[in-house]
Amino acid sequence: MGFHIGITAALVAAGLLGLDLYATWAVWREPDLTGAQKGLQSAMVWLLPLLGAIVVLNVVRSMNREPTARSTFTTSE
């Protein structure tokens, strides 16, 4: 049973490492962030591995999102 727990822990750790690497890559390819912002967000990713990566990826995603209209409803005049 200990072997299965070890394998599961290794898979979780590998997944978390991949997520953190992806989040760091996403931050450093964002042209709208300054060097200090990139450094602080990267530190957040690695100091708070899961939570930091989720927050940083959401921030980067929201920066790249096109503004959308609230409604497609048009009023008649």
PAKE-809826 format. One record per residue (C-alpha): residue number from 0; residue in three letters; chain; x, y, z. Coordinates in pm, 1 decimal. Example, Ala and Ser with C-alpha at 12.3 -4.5 7.8 and 13.67 -1.06 7.14 Angstrom:
% residues 2
<pt k="0" r="ALA" c="A" x="1230.0" y="-450.0" z="780.0"/>
<pt k="1" r="SER" c="A" x="1367.0" y="-106.0" z="714.0"/>
//
This chain:
% residues 77
<pt k="0" r="MET" c="A" x="0.0" y="0.0" z="0.0"/>
<pt k="1" r="GLY" c="A" x="291.1" y="237.9" z="67.2"/>
<pt k="2" r="PHE" c="A" x="405.6" y="199.1" z="-293.2"/>
<pt k="3" r="HIS" c="A" x="71.2" y="327.0" z="-424.3"/>
<pt k="4" r="ILE" c="A" x="82.4" y="629.3" z="-194.3"/>
<pt k="5" r="GLY" c="A" x="434.1" y="706.0" z="-316.6"/>
<pt k="6" r="ILE" c="A" x="329.2" y="683.9" z="-681.2"/>
<pt k="7" r="THR" c="A" x="24.2" y="903.2" z="-615.2"/>
<pt k="8" r="ALA" c="A" x="237.5" y="1161.2" z="-433.1"/>
<pt k="9" r="ALA" c="A" x="487.0" y="1164.6" z="-720.2"/>
<pt k="10" r="LEU" c="A" x="209.5" y="1217.9" z="-976.3"/>
<pt k="11" r="VAL" c="A" x="56.8" y="1501.2" z="-772.1"/>
<pt k="12" r="ALA" c="A" x="398.4" y="1663.6" z="-730.6"/>
<pt k="13" r="ALA" c="A" x="469.4" y="1632.2" z="-1104.5"/>
<pt k="14" r="GLY" c="A" x="131.6" y="1785.8" z="-1189.0"/>
<pt k="15" r="LEU" c="A" x="189.6" y="2072.5" z="-948.0"/>
<pt k="16" r="LEU" c="A" x="537.7" y="2131.7" z="-1090.1"/>
<pt k="17" r="GLY" c="A" x="392.6" y="2140.2" z="-1442.1"/>
<pt k="18" r="LEU" c="A" x="121.5" y="2386.3" z="-1338.0"/>
<pt k="19" r="ASP" c="A" x="374.6" y="2614.4" z="-1169.5"/>
<pt k="20" r="LEU" c="A" x="605.0" y="2604.1" z="-1472.2"/>
<pt k="21" r="TYR" c="A" x="314.5" y="2686.5" z="-1704.1"/>
<pt k="22" r="ALA" c="A" x="201.0" y="2976.3" z="-1481.1"/>
<pt k="23" r="THR" c="A" x="554.7" y="3115.6" z="-1466.4"/>
<pt k="24" r="TRP" c="A" x="587.4" y="3088.4" z="-1844.9"/>
<pt k="25" r="ALA" c="A" x="250.6" y="3264.7" z="-1891.4"/>
<pt k="26" r="VAL" c="A" x="361.2" y="3550.8" z="-1666.1"/>
<pt k="27" r="TRP" c="A" x="695.3" y="3602.3" z="-1840.0"/>
<pt k="28" r="ARG" c="A" x="545.1" y="3608.6" z="-2189.6"/>
<pt k="29" r="GLU" c="A" x="291.4" y="3878.8" z="-2092.0"/>
<pt k="30" r="PRO" c="A" x="411.9" y="4206.1" z="-2251.1"/>
<pt k="31" r="ASP" c="A" x="188.7" y="4434.2" z="-2040.0"/>
<pt k="32" r="LEU" c="A" x="362.5" y="4347.5" z="-1710.5"/>
<pt k="33" r="THR" c="A" x="676.2" y="4520.7" z="-1586.9"/>
<pt k="34" r="GLY" c="A" x="979.4" y="4324.2" z="-1478.3"/>
<pt k="35" r="ALA" c="A" x="896.6" y="4381.6" z="-1110.5"/>
<pt k="36" r="GLN" c="A" x="538.8" y="4261.2" z="-1160.7"/>
<pt k="37" r="LYS" c="A" x="662.6" y="3950.6" z="-1338.7"/>
<pt k="38" r="GLY" c="A" x="906.7" y="3880.2" z="-1057.5"/>
<pt k="39" r="LEU" c="A" x="646.7" y="3924.8" z="-783.5"/>
<pt k="40" r="GLN" c="A" x="389.1" y="3711.3" z="-961.3"/>
<pt k="41" r="SER" c="A" x="647.2" y="3440.1" z="-1025.3"/>
<pt k="42" r="ALA" c="A" x="741.1" y="3445.6" z="-657.7"/>
<pt k="43" r="MET" c="A" x="373.3" y="3410.8" z="-567.3"/>
<pt k="44" r="VAL" c="A" x="346.2" y="3104.8" z="-792.7"/>
<pt k="45" r="TRP" c="A" x="640.8" y="2930.1" z="-628.5"/>
<pt k="46" r="LEU" c="A" x="572.8" y="3036.5" z="-268.2"/>
<pt k="47" r="LEU" c="A" x="203.2" y="2938.2" z="-282.3"/>
<pt k="48" r="PRO" c="A" x="222.3" y="2657.2" z="-539.5"/>
<pt k="49" r="LEU" c="A" x="-141.3" y="2574.4" z="-616.5"/>
<pt k="50" r="LEU" c="A" x="-320.3" y="2891.1" z="-505.6"/>
<pt k="51" r="GLY" c="A" x="-55.3" y="3122.0" z="-651.6"/>
<pt k="52" r="ALA" c="A" x="-65.8" y="2949.4" z="-990.2"/>
<pt k="53" r="ILE" c="A" x="-446.2" y="2966.3" z="-1005.7"/>
<pt k="54" r="VAL" c="A" x="-453.6" y="3336.3" z="-914.4"/>
<pt k="55" r="VAL" c="A" x="-173.7" y="3430.9" z="-1154.2"/>
<pt k="56" r="LEU" c="A" x="-323.6" y="3236.5" z="-1445.0"/>
<pt k="57" r="ASN" c="A" x="-659.5" y="3406.3" z="-1388.4"/>
<pt k="58" r="VAL" c="A" x="-492.9" y="3749.2" z="-1383.2"/>
<pt k="59" r="VAL" c="A" x="-303.2" y="3680.2" z="-1706.2"/>
<pt k="60" r="ARG" c="A" x="-615.9" y="3537.9" z="-1869.7"/>
<pt k="61" r="SER" c="A" x="-822.4" y="3843.3" z="-1774.0"/>
<pt k="62" r="MET" c="A" x="-553.5" y="4073.8" z="-1916.1"/>
<pt k="63" r="ASN" c="A" x="-579.4" y="3903.5" z="-2254.9"/>
<pt k="64" r="ARG" c="A" x="-958.4" y="3888.7" z="-2271.0"/>
<pt k="65" r="GLU" c="A" x="-1134.3" y="4113.8" z="-2517.8"/>
<pt k="66" r="PRO" c="A" x="-1402.8" y="4332.6" z="-2363.5"/>
<pt k="67" r="THR" c="A" x="-1749.0" y="4199.6" z="-2436.0"/>
<pt k="68" r="ALA" c="A" x="-2080.4" y="4377.9" z="-2446.6"/>
<pt k="69" r="ARG" c="A" x="-2305.4" y="4315.5" z="-2150.1"/>
<pt k="70" r="SER" c="A" x="-2603.3" y="4246.8" z="-2370.3"/>
<pt k="71" r="THR" c="A" x="-2682.1" y="4198.8" z="-2735.7"/>
<pt k="72" r="PHE" c="A" x="-3025.3" y="4350.5" z="-2680.9"/>
<pt k="73" r="THR" c="A" x="-3079.1" y="4662.0" z="-2889.6"/>
<pt k="74" r="THR" c="A" x="-3335.8" y="4922.2" z="-2807.3"/>
<pt k="75" r="SER" c="A" x="-3573.6" y="5049.6" z="-3070.4"/>
<pt k="76" r="GLU" c="A" x="-3609.1" y="5420.2" z="-3113.2"/>
//
